[in-house]
Amino acid sequence: FEERVEVLSRAAIANYMQVDAPILRMLAEKGATDIRGLLGTLIRVHTQAKIENKPLDSNFLSEGGLISEMKKESVTMEEIVASVEYNFGISKQELTSKSRKGNIAWARQVAMHLARKFTQLSLEQIGKTFERDHATVCHADEKVKELMKELPSKRYEVEFLIKKLQAKSPGKSSDGLL
């Protein structure tokens, strides 16, 4: 935690941002766990405050919904994988295998799509879970969105899993299923 505060403090100084220590601590506590995400959050909230001509304080972070946006995920990668395993009848070994069988590939793509939606993990981190690279995660996410638009049966499958995971994650809203 202290290291994250220090990283944010140094980044603020290096980028000529005036950010109070309590705000840095709040961002370090509620922000992303990786450095890139943490720095991105700092830059995003600082820029938003400048655009709106408001001070970057706790009121600004809470009124803009930025704190709730930064909340740590309440659905874990393990829960996503377990949900996909159960609903598709496919083991984790099959999800991480090199198999390109239609039902296994689809389940893997859905799991990657759900990971993008419900976690703050990077593309690389999601890819590692399935022994794939970040480009495969991007492709899987786009493929699921595309098939959900084209095929109602696929959309219902994914929406069912989304609703199931949202029941575990009270912080996520039910709008914006894609």
Sequence and secondary structure as in RCSB ss.txt:
>XXXX:A:sequence
FEERVEVLSRAAIANYMQVDAPILRMLAEKGATDIRGLLGTLIRVHTQAKIENKPLDSNFLSEGGLISEMKKESV
TMEEIVASVEYNFGISKQELTSKSRKGNIAWARQVAMHLARKFTQLSLEQIGKTFERDHATVCHADEKVKELMKE
LPSKRYEVEFLIKKLQAKSPGKSSDGLL
>XXXX:A:secstr
 HHHHHHHHHHHHHTT    HHHHHHHHHHS SSHHHHHHHHHHHHHHHHHTT   SHHHHHHTTHHHHHS  SS
 HHHHHHHHHHHHT  HHHHHSS   HHHHHHHHHHHHHHHHH    HHHHHHHTT  HHHHHHHHHHHHHHHHH
 HHHHHHHHHHHHHHHHH TTS SS   
